[in-house]
């Protein structure tokens, strides 16, 4: 039997709540991750199948540590949980469903160095001098746009305001074409392609909505627009989702993390309980 005596009243209330969406706000060092760990263990003890729990973190280290702590609390049942970073979990989805997006299941995943090399090659092919335009900030800008779910055509239509930005548009457009031709995705695509998949194939979305009875997210303040959109697609407005975050701290603003996701949670998930 899971012992919650070491937790305070508010922590226990957050862990035992099973009535729909919940938002757990807590400051640094106040035991946010501990609450999430105990909540997963509580759900397993309550009878949820491990395979029906999706727990999302921001580092592989955090995911592994959480899983080990859960195993200490409830044993081997923790092995079946879908737990990992957004990128690692949704790359698993994409390996399974890749043919629906016209990729093969052995598609390559480009890291930052690969992406930078592709940007440089694209620039060379377009006749754009790397002395005039530095490939590194252009790669960073492309990543920023993708994290904000802005496509090349969206960028051209709504954001392009200068000659340098027209060049960025040309590079961005060709970069996306070349990725697809190479049967490759970059790190940002691991979030964008699931959204594309779910929007274009409602049956696949329903399959995963049925699979996951409970979704939990650690460090919710660090989610970006694409990550939040995935959660909105996977979970009904009155569904079982519990997010834990600190509204005063975000370390990933450079890659699109936005505090508006915390502010919008109560609006997008009806009757969310706040702890």
PyMOL commands that set and color helices and strands:
alter all, ss='L'
color gray80, all
select helices_A, chain A and resi 9-16+32-46+50-52+60-80+86-101+112-126+135-147+152-158+163-181+189-200+202-211+220-222+225-234+253-255+260-268
alter helices_A, ss='H'
color red, helices_A
select strands_A, chain A and resi 22-25+53-57+82-85+108-110+184-186+214-217+241-245+273-274
alter strands_A, ss='S'
color yellow, strands_A
deselect
rebuild
show_as cartoon
